[in-house]
Amino acid sequence: MNVTYFIFFIVIVIGTLVITHWAAERSKTAHQFYVAAGSLSGMQNGMAIAGDFISAASFLGITGLVAFYGYDGFLYATGFLMSYVILSLLIVEPIHRLGTYSVADVIAARFPSNKMRAVVAISGICISVLYMIPQLVASGLLIRLLLGVDFKIAVCVIGILMTVYVVFGGMLATSWVQIIKTVLLMGGTLLVVFIVLSWVEWDFVGLMNEAIQQSPYGTSYFQPGNLFKHPIEKVSLILTLILGTSGLPHILLRFLTVKNTKQARLSAMSASWIIGLFYLMTLILGIGTIALVESEVLLQADASGNLAALLLAEVVGGDFLIAFVMAVAFATIIAVVTGLVFAATSSFAHDIYFYLWKQKRVDEKKQLQIARMVAGMIGILSILISMKMETSNVAFLVSLTFAIAASTLFPLLVLTFYWERYNAVGAYTTIITGFIVSLTLVVIGSEGYGLVQLANPGILSIPASFAGGVIGTITGKKDEHSYQHLLRKMYSEKQEAAPYD
């Protein structure tokens, strides 16, 4: 075990635990635990959103994809960035006005039934857990590789840390862990970018030419077609990434932690700028990796490309820089999985326990105790599942997560907010159709088994979910009052539900 690496990890762990202790003193009520009492500013929340969104897959994976595939690799970053345009235009303001502690609150504002709340809550929990497991598996593999510890021990360490943050610090600790992660991530990435550019005497064009020479694709390195051979596959991936973000519960919950809609919009805008700058830097890092690290070395180290950023840091900065980059990757992992644990916890404790099981007949102290118990249970369950998936394909679960999110919660939210004719039957058919079609297409995979040959099924599953919602609405009973009730709730009841607004 490299001592420098270990010291950086310990510093990150101690710093985040100090934050949790501070936040625990300020998370005494359900309102403080679930949404940090709306105390974050728009800029702070934007940084937390960026910290929640930019996963280790983005930091390590996209750098490797750009290094290996050039243009096609950067398409992932483009899809992630464009997703915040859709989020800002269609989702942010209604989420803030209608939500209290969970995504199910938002849908229940128009369809106030226990069955609807249960379906939305279960969907949110499934999406959060499906996304959490590959993050934990990837973190275990990374820490095992870098620190030389056993995979199961690595998963336990990450899992215990994320559970502690949520159980004791709630949304406030989760938010500040994510904010500090964003500062470290942006600062560390910028540092590596400056060092790389200084190595080539700030000649970016020369760096690009060197990348073309080193890449096995040669002059085709900056042209499409290296990773995605069929245009439909490319469109489907971009569509899934763009719309999937608007269906991720841990991202949507972040818009409930500010005091008004102006700050919610500022959150989305500032997050977009941070994420955009980050992905621009990953483009430079990817090009720098293929230019300064030989492609044979990259392939021998890790054919998936996940070690590209670390290999580049080793070439241009030695042990100290690679230790810093690893510490940033570690902070990235714990920030994202913490947000996912919290999203699953709020859905279960608030929607399943408080509304469905106890019918709101429970005091706030008990509700807070249950929320913390649920966080612990979800953390333990995720650790146990992740330990069994060391050899699994984590990319499969990530693609499944985005496909399900884009095909269930995103169309449900859009149709709920913007279609007056929409009814409860349509809402159920939207979720059921999107879930079944996306799951089926992801399972059969790119081979298709004689059917549809798509590794990214969004181009089929997303329209199918919208079509299911339309058919369900047409065949269901017309409800003329639900939309007017939704509008009244959006523009009046928020003041009563949350006096801090």
C-alpha positions as CSV (number, residue, x, y, z in Angstrom):
1,M,0.0,0.0,0.0
2,N,1.4,3.4,-1.0
3,V,1.6,5.6,2.0
4,T,0.9,8.8,0.0
5,Y,-2.3,7.3,-1.4
6,F,-3.4,6.2,2.1
7,I,-2.8,9.6,3.6
8,F,-5.0,11.3,1.0
9,F,-7.8,8.8,1.6
10,I,-7.7,9.3,5.4
11,V,-7.8,13.1,5.0
12,I,-11.0,12.8,2.8
13,V,-12.6,10.4,5.3
14,I,-11.9,12.6,8.4
15,G,-13.0,15.7,6.6
16,T,-16.4,14.2,5.6
17,L,-17.0,12.8,9.1
18,V,-16.4,16.2,10.6
19,I,-19.0,17.6,8.2
20,T,-21.4,14.9,9.3
21,H,-20.9,15.7,13.0
22,W,-21.6,19.3,12.3
23,A,-24.7,18.5,10.2
24,A,-26.0,16.1,12.8
25,E,-26.4,18.9,15.3
26,R,-28.6,20.7,12.8
27,S,-30.8,17.8,11.6
28,K,-33.2,17.5,14.6
29,T,-36.5,17.7,12.6
30,A,-37.9,15.9,9.6
31,H,-37.8,19.1,7.6
32,Q,-34.1,19.6,8.4
33,F,-33.3,15.9,7.8
34,Y,-35.1,15.5,4.4
35,V,-34.5,18.9,2.7
36,A,-31.9,20.7,5.0
37,A,-34.8,23.1,6.0
38,G,-34.5,24.8,2.6
39,S,-31.3,26.4,3.9
40,L,-29.1,26.1,0.8
41,S,-28.5,29.0,-1.6
42,G,-28.9,28.4,-5.3
43,M,-25.2,28.4,-5.9
44,Q,-24.6,26.0,-3.0
45,N,-27.3,23.7,-4.3
46,G,-25.9,23.9,-7.8
47,M,-22.6,22.7,-6.6
48,A,-24.3,19.9,-4.6
49,I,-26.2,18.9,-7.7
50,A,-23.0,18.8,-9.7
51,G,-21.5,16.7,-6.9
52,D,-24.5,14.4,-6.9
53,F,-24.5,14.0,-10.7
54,I,-20.8,13.7,-11.7
55,S,-20.1,10.1,-10.7
56,A,-16.8,8.2,-10.8
57,A,-17.9,6.8,-14.1
58,S,-17.9,10.4,-15.5
59,F,-14.6,11.3,-14.0
60,L,-12.7,8.1,-14.8
61,G,-14.9,6.5,-17.5
62,I,-15.4,9.4,-19.9
63,T,-11.7,10.4,-19.9
64,G,-11.0,6.8,-21.0
65,L,-13.7,6.8,-23.6
66,V,-12.4,10.0,-25.1
67,A,-8.8,8.6,-25.0
68,F,-9.9,5.4,-26.8
69,Y,-12.6,6.6,-29.2
70,G,-12.3,10.3,-29.6
71,Y,-15.5,11.9,-30.9
72,D,-17.8,9.1,-29.9
73,G,-16.4,9.0,-26.4
74,F,-17.3,12.7,-25.9
75,L,-20.9,12.0,-26.9
76,Y,-21.5,10.7,-23.4
77,A,-20.4,14.0,-21.9
78,T,-22.6,15.9,-24.4
79,G,-25.7,13.9,-23.4
80,F,-25.1,14.4,-19.7
81,L,-24.7,18.2,-20.2
82,M,-27.7,18.6,-22.5
83,S,-29.8,16.8,-19.9
84,Y,-29.7,19.9,-17.7
85,V,-31.3,22.0,-20.4
86,I,-34.4,19.7,-20.4
87,L,-34.3,19.6,-16.6
88,S,-34.2,23.4,-16.3
89,L,-36.9,24.1,-18.9
90,L,-39.5,21.4,-17.9
91,I,-38.9,19.9,-14.5
92,V,-37.2,22.2,-12.0
93,E,-39.9,24.7,-11.1
94,P,-42.9,22.3,-10.8
95,I,-40.7,19.9,-8.7
96,H,-39.9,22.7,-6.3
97,R,-43.4,24.1,-6.0
98,L,-45.1,20.7,-5.6
99,G,-42.6,18.6,-3.7
100,T,-42.1,18.4,0.0
101,Y,-39.8,15.5,0.8
102,S,-40.0,13.1,-2.2
103,V,-40.8,12.7,-5.9
104,A,-44.0,10.9,-4.9
105,D,-45.2,14.1,-3.2
106,V,-45.0,15.8,-6.6
107,I,-47.2,13.2,-8.4
108,A,-49.6,13.0,-5.4
109,A,-50.3,16.7,-5.8
110,R,-52.3,15.7,-8.9
111,F,-53.2,12.1,-8.2
112,P,-53.6,11.9,-4.4
113,S,-54.0,8.2,-3.9
114,N,-52.0,5.8,-1.8
115,K,-51.6,3.4,-4.7
116,M,-50.1,6.1,-6.9
117,R,-47.8,7.2,-4.1
118,A,-46.7,3.6,-3.7
119,V,-46.0,3.0,-7.4
120,V,-43.9,6.2,-7.7
121,A,-42.0,5.5,-4.4
122,I,-41.2,1.9,-5.4
123,S,-40.0,3.1,-8.9
124,G,-37.8,5.7,-7.2
125,I,-36.3,3.2,-4.8
126,C,-35.6,0.7,-7.7
127,I,-33.9,3.4,-9.7
128,S,-31.8,4.6,-6.8
129,V,-30.7,1.1,-5.7
130,L,-29.9,0.0,-9.3
131,Y,-27.7,3.0,-9.7
132,M,-26.1,2.7,-6.3
133,I,-24.9,-0.9,-6.8
134,P,-22.7,-0.3,-9.8
135,Q,-21.2,2.7,-8.0
136,L,-20.3,0.6,-5.0
137,V,-19.0,-2.2,-7.2
138,A,-16.8,0.2,-9.2
139,S,-15.6,1.9,-6.0
140,G,-14.6,-1.5,-4.6
141,L,-12.7,-2.4,-7.7
142,L,-10.9,0.9,-7.8
143,I,-9.9,0.9,-4.1
144,R,-8.8,-2.7,-4.4
145,L,-6.6,-1.9,-7.3
146,L,-5.1,1.3,-5.8
147,L,-4.7,0.4,-2.2
148,G,-4.3,-3.3,-2.4
149,V,-7.2,-4.1,0.0
150,D,-9.8,-6.9,-0.5
151,F,-12.8,-6.0,-2.7
152,K,-15.3,-6.8,0.0
153,I,-13.5,-4.7,2.6
154,A,-13.4,-1.8,0.1
155,V,-17.1,-2.1,-0.6
156,C,-17.8,-2.2,3.2
157,V,-15.7,0.9,3.8
158,I,-17.5,3.0,1.2
159,G,-20.9,1.6,2.2
160,I,-20.4,2.3,5.9
161,L,-19.3,5.8,5.2
162,M,-22.3,6.7,3.0
163,T,-24.7,5.2,5.5
164,V,-23.1,7.2,8.4
165,Y,-23.5,10.4,6.4
166,V,-27.2,9.8,5.8
167,V,-28.1,8.4,9.1
168,F,-26.5,11.1,11.2
169,G,-26.3,14.1,9.0
170,G,-29.3,13.8,6.7
171,M,-29.6,16.1,3.6
172,L,-27.4,18.8,5.1
173,A,-24.4,16.4,5.5
174,T,-25.1,14.9,2.1
175,S,-25.2,18.3,0.5
176,W,-22.0,19.6,2.0
177,V,-20.2,16.3,1.2
178,Q,-21.2,16.9,-2.4
179,I,-20.2,20.5,-2.4
180,I,-16.7,19.8,-1.1
181,K,-16.5,16.9,-3.6
182,T,-17.3,19.4,-6.4
183,V,-14.6,21.8,-5.2
184,L,-12.0,19.0,-5.1
185,L,-13.2,17.6,-8.4
186,M,-13.1,20.8,-10.3
187,G,-9.8,21.9,-8.7
188,G,-8.1,18.6,-9.2
189,T,-9.2,18.2,-12.8
190,L,-8.2,21.8,-13.6
191,L,-4.8,21.2,-12.0
192,V,-4.2,18.1,-14.2
193,V,-5.4,20.0,-17.3
194,F,-2.9,22.9,-16.6
195,I,-0.1,20.4,-16.1
196,V,-0.9,18.5,-19.3
197,L,-1.1,21.7,-21.3
198,S,2.2,23.0,-19.8
199,W,3.8,19.7,-20.9
200,V,3.0,20.6,-24.6
201,E,3.9,24.3,-24.0
202,W,0.2,25.3,-24.2
203,D,0.0,24.1,-27.8
204,F,-3.5,22.4,-27.8
205,V,-3.4,22.0,-31.6
206,G,-0.1,20.1,-31.3
207,L,-1.6,18.0,-28.5
208,M,-4.5,17.1,-30.9
209,N,-2.1,16.2,-33.7
210,E,-0.1,14.0,-31.3
211,A,-3.4,12.3,-30.2
212,I,-4.1,11.5,-33.9
213,Q,-0.7,10.0,-34.3
214,Q,-0.9,7.8,-31.2
215,S,-4.5,6.7,-31.7
216,P,-5.1,3.4,-33.6
217,Y,-7.9,5.2,-35.5
218,G,-5.4,7.7,-36.9
219,T,-7.1,10.6,-38.7
220,S,-10.5,9.2,-37.9
221,Y,-9.9,9.8,-34.2
222,F,-12.0,13.0,-34.2
223,Q,-14.7,11.6,-36.5
224,P,-17.8,9.7,-35.5
225,G,-18.1,5.9,-35.9
226,N,-15.3,4.6,-33.7
227,L,-17.5,3.4,-30.9
228,F,-21.0,3.5,-32.3
229,K,-21.2,1.8,-35.7
230,H,-24.9,2.6,-36.3
231,P,-26.4,6.1,-36.1
232,I,-29.6,4.8,-34.4
233,E,-27.5,3.5,-31.5
234,K,-25.9,6.9,-31.1
235,V,-29.2,8.7,-31.1
236,S,-30.7,6.2,-28.7
237,L,-27.8,6.7,-26.2
238,I,-28.0,10.5,-26.4
239,L,-31.8,10.4,-25.9
240,T,-31.5,8.1,-22.9
241,L,-28.8,10.2,-21.2
242,I,-30.6,13.5,-21.9
243,L,-34.0,12.4,-20.6
244,G,-32.8,9.9,-18.0
245,T,-31.3,12.6,-15.8
246,S,-34.8,14.1,-15.3
247,G,-36.0,10.8,-13.9
248,L,-33.2,10.3,-11.3
249,P,-34.7,10.8,-7.8
250,H,-31.5,11.8,-6.2
251,I,-31.1,14.7,-8.7
252,L,-34.8,15.7,-8.4
253,L,-34.7,15.9,-4.6
254,R,-32.0,18.5,-4.7
255,F,-34.5,21.1,-5.9
256,L,-36.4,20.8,-2.7
257,T,-33.5,22.1,-0.6
258,V,-33.7,25.8,-1.6
259,K,-36.2,28.3,-0.3
260,N,-37.9,29.5,-3.6
261,T,-38.2,28.8,-7.3
262,K,-35.7,31.5,-8.2
263,Q,-33.1,29.7,-6.2
264,A,-34.2,26.4,-7.7
265,R,-33.6,27.8,-11.2
266,L,-30.3,29.2,-10.1
267,S,-29.4,25.8,-8.8
268,A,-30.0,24.2,-12.2
269,M,-28.1,27.0,-14.1
270,S,-25.0,26.9,-11.8
271,A,-25.0,23.1,-12.0
272,S,-25.1,23.3,-15.8
273,W,-22.1,25.6,-15.9
274,I,-20.1,23.4,-13.5
275,I,-20.9,20.2,-15.3
276,G,-20.2,21.8,-18.7
277,L,-16.8,23.0,-17.6
278,F,-16.0,19.7,-16.1
279,Y,-16.8,17.7,-19.3
280,L,-14.8,20.2,-21.3
281,M,-11.8,19.4,-19.1
282,T,-12.4,15.6,-19.5
283,L,-12.2,16.2,-23.3
284,I,-8.7,17.7,-22.8
285,L,-7.7,15.0,-20.4
286,G,-8.9,12.3,-22.8
287,I,-6.9,13.8,-25.7
288,G,-3.9,14.3,-23.4
289,T,-4.0,10.7,-22.3
290,I,-3.9,9.2,-25.8
291,A,-1.2,11.7,-26.7
292,L,1.1,11.3,-23.7
293,V,0.3,7.7,-22.6
294,E,0.8,5.1,-25.4
295,S,-2.3,3.3,-26.4
296,E,-0.7,-0.1,-25.7
297,V,0.0,1.0,-22.2
298,L,-3.7,2.0,-21.8
299,L,-4.9,-1.3,-23.1
300,Q,-2.6,-3.3,-20.9
301,A,-3.5,-1.4,-17.8
302,D,-7.3,-1.5,-18.3
303,A,-9.1,-2.2,-21.6
304,S,-12.2,-0.4,-20.3
305,G,-10.3,2.9,-20.0
306,N,-11.2,3.5,-16.4
307,L,-7.6,4.1,-15.4
308,A,-6.9,6.6,-18.1
309,A,-7.0,9.7,-15.8
310,L,-4.8,7.9,-13.2
311,L,-2.2,6.9,-15.8
312,L,-2.1,10.4,-17.2
313,A,-1.6,11.8,-13.7
314,E,1.2,9.4,-13.1
315,V,3.0,10.4,-16.3
316,V,2.8,14.2,-15.8
317,G,2.9,14.4,-12.0
318,G,4.2,11.3,-10.4
319,D,3.0,9.7,-7.1
320,F,1.7,12.9,-5.5
321,L,-0.6,13.9,-8.4
322,I,-1.9,10.4,-8.8
323,A,-2.7,10.3,-5.1
324,F,-4.6,13.5,-5.3
325,V,-6.5,12.3,-8.4
326,M,-7.4,9.1,-6.5
327,A,-8.6,11.1,-3.5
328,V,-10.8,13.1,-5.8
329,A,-12.2,9.9,-7.3
330,F,-12.8,8.6,-3.8
331,A,-14.7,11.8,-2.8
332,T,-16.7,11.5,-6.1
333,I,-17.8,8.0,-5.2
334,I,-18.9,8.6,-1.7
335,A,-20.8,11.8,-2.7
336,V,-22.8,10.1,-5.4
337,V,-23.7,6.9,-3.4
338,T,-24.6,9.1,-0.4
339,G,-27.1,11.0,-2.6
340,L,-28.6,7.7,-3.8
341,V,-29.0,6.2,-0.3
342,F,-30.7,9.4,0.7
343,A,-33.1,9.3,-2.2
344,A,-34.1,5.7,-1.5
345,T,-34.4,6.5,2.2
346,S,-36.8,9.4,1.7
347,S,-39.0,7.4,-0.6
348,F,-39.3,4.5,1.8
349,A,-39.5,6.4,5.1
350,H,-41.7,9.3,3.9
351,D,-43.9,7.6,1.3
352,I,-44.1,4.0,2.3
353,Y,-43.9,4.3,6.1
354,F,-45.4,7.7,6.9
355,Y,-48.1,7.9,4.3
356,L,-49.0,4.3,3.5
357,W,-48.2,2.3,6.6
358,K,-49.0,4.8,9.4
359,Q,-51.5,6.9,7.4
360,K,-49.7,10.1,8.7
361,R,-50.5,9.1,12.3
362,V,-47.0,9.3,13.7
363,D,-45.1,12.2,15.4
364,E,-42.1,13.8,13.9
365,K,-39.6,12.3,16.3
366,K,-40.7,8.8,15.4
367,Q,-40.6,9.6,11.7
368,L,-37.1,10.8,12.0
369,Q,-36.0,7.6,13.9
370,I,-37.6,5.5,11.2
371,A,-35.9,7.5,8.4
372,R,-32.5,6.8,10.0
373,M,-33.3,3.1,10.6
374,V,-34.3,2.8,6.9
375,A,-31.1,4.5,5.8
376,G,-29.1,2.0,7.7
377,M,-31.0,-0.9,6.3
378,I,-30.7,0.3,2.7
379,G,-27.0,0.9,3.3
380,I,-26.5,-2.7,4.6
381,L,-28.6,-4.2,1.8
382,S,-26.6,-2.4,-0.9
383,I,-23.3,-3.5,0.7
384,L,-24.4,-7.1,0.8
385,I,-25.7,-7.1,-2.8
386,S,-22.6,-5.3,-4.1
387,M,-20.3,-7.8,-2.5
388,K,-21.8,-10.5,-4.6
389,M,-21.3,-8.6,-7.9
390,E,-17.6,-8.3,-8.1
391,T,-17.4,-10.0,-11.6
392,S,-20.7,-8.5,-12.9
393,N,-20.9,-6.0,-15.7
394,V,-21.6,-2.7,-14.0
395,A,-22.2,-0.9,-17.3
396,F,-25.3,-3.1,-17.7
397,L,-26.8,-1.8,-14.4
398,V,-25.9,1.9,-15.3
399,S,-27.6,1.6,-18.7
400,L,-30.6,-0.1,-17.1
401,T,-30.9,2.7,-14.6
402,F,-30.9,5.5,-17.1
403,A,-33.2,3.6,-19.4
404,I,-35.8,2.9,-16.7
405,A,-35.5,6.5,-15.4
406,A,-36.0,8.0,-18.9
407,S,-38.9,5.6,-19.6
408,T,-40.8,5.9,-16.3
409,L,-40.4,8.9,-14.1
410,F,-39.5,11.4,-16.8
411,P,-42.6,10.8,-19.0
412,L,-44.7,10.6,-15.8
413,L,-43.6,14.0,-14.7
414,V,-43.9,15.7,-18.1
415,L,-47.4,14.4,-18.7
416,T,-48.5,15.2,-15.1
417,F,-47.3,18.8,-15.4
418,Y,-48.3,19.6,-19.0
419,W,-51.2,17.5,-20.2
420,E,-54.6,18.6,-18.9
421,R,-56.4,15.4,-20.1
422,Y,-53.9,13.1,-18.3
423,N,-55.5,10.8,-15.6
424,A,-54.5,8.2,-13.1
425,V,-55.0,5.3,-15.5
426,G,-52.6,7.0,-17.9
427,A,-50.1,7.5,-15.1
428,Y,-50.1,3.8,-14.2
429,T,-49.7,2.7,-17.8
430,T,-46.9,5.2,-18.3
431,I,-44.8,3.7,-15.5
432,I,-45.7,0.0,-16.2
433,T,-45.1,0.3,-20.0
434,G,-41.8,2.2,-19.6
435,F,-40.5,-0.3,-17.0
436,I,-41.4,-3.4,-18.9
437,V,-40.2,-2.2,-22.3
438,S,-36.9,-0.7,-21.1
439,L,-36.1,-3.8,-18.9
440,T,-36.9,-6.2,-21.7
441,L,-34.8,-4.4,-24.3
442,V,-31.8,-4.0,-21.9
443,V,-31.9,-7.7,-21.0
444,I,-31.9,-8.9,-24.6
445,G,-29.1,-6.4,-25.2
446,S,-27.3,-5.5,-28.4
447,E,-27.6,-9.1,-29.8
448,G,-31.3,-8.7,-29.8
449,Y,-31.9,-12.5,-30.2
450,G,-33.5,-11.9,-33.5
451,L,-35.5,-9.0,-32.3
452,V,-34.4,-5.4,-31.8
453,Q,-30.6,-5.0,-31.8
454,L,-30.0,-2.0,-29.5
455,A,-27.6,-1.8,-26.5
456,N,-29.3,1.5,-25.5
457,P,-33.1,1.1,-25.8
458,G,-34.2,4.6,-25.1
459,I,-35.2,5.4,-28.7
460,L,-37.9,2.6,-28.3
461,S,-38.7,2.5,-24.6
462,I,-39.2,6.3,-24.1
463,P,-41.8,6.7,-26.9
464,A,-43.5,3.4,-25.7
465,S,-44.0,4.9,-22.3
466,F,-45.5,8.1,-23.6
467,A,-47.7,6.0,-25.9
468,G,-48.8,3.9,-23.0
469,G,-49.7,7.0,-21.0
470,V,-51.7,8.3,-23.9
471,I,-53.6,5.1,-24.5
472,G,-54.2,4.6,-20.8
473,T,-55.6,8.2,-20.5
474,I,-57.9,7.8,-23.5
475,T,-59.3,4.5,-22.3
476,G,-59.6,5.7,-18.6
477,K,-62.2,7.8,-17.0
478,K,-61.9,11.5,-17.7
479,D,-60.9,13.7,-14.7
480,E,-61.6,17.3,-15.4
481,H,-60.6,18.6,-12.0
482,S,-57.1,17.1,-11.3
483,Y,-55.2,19.5,-13.5
484,Q,-56.9,22.6,-12.0
485,H,-56.2,21.2,-8.6
486,L,-52.5,20.8,-9.6
487,L,-52.3,24.4,-10.8
488,R,-53.9,25.7,-7.6
489,K,-51.5,23.6,-5.5
490,M,-48.5,24.9,-7.5
491,Y,-49.3,28.5,-7.0
492,S,-50.9,28.7,-3.6
493,E,-50.5,25.7,-1.3
494,K,-46.7,25.8,-1.3
495,Q,-46.9,28.8,0.9
496,E,-48.9,27.0,3.5
497,A,-46.9,23.7,3.3
498,A,-43.5,25.4,3.7
499,P,-43.6,28.8,5.4
500,Y,-39.9,29.4,4.6
501,D,-40.7,29.8,0.9
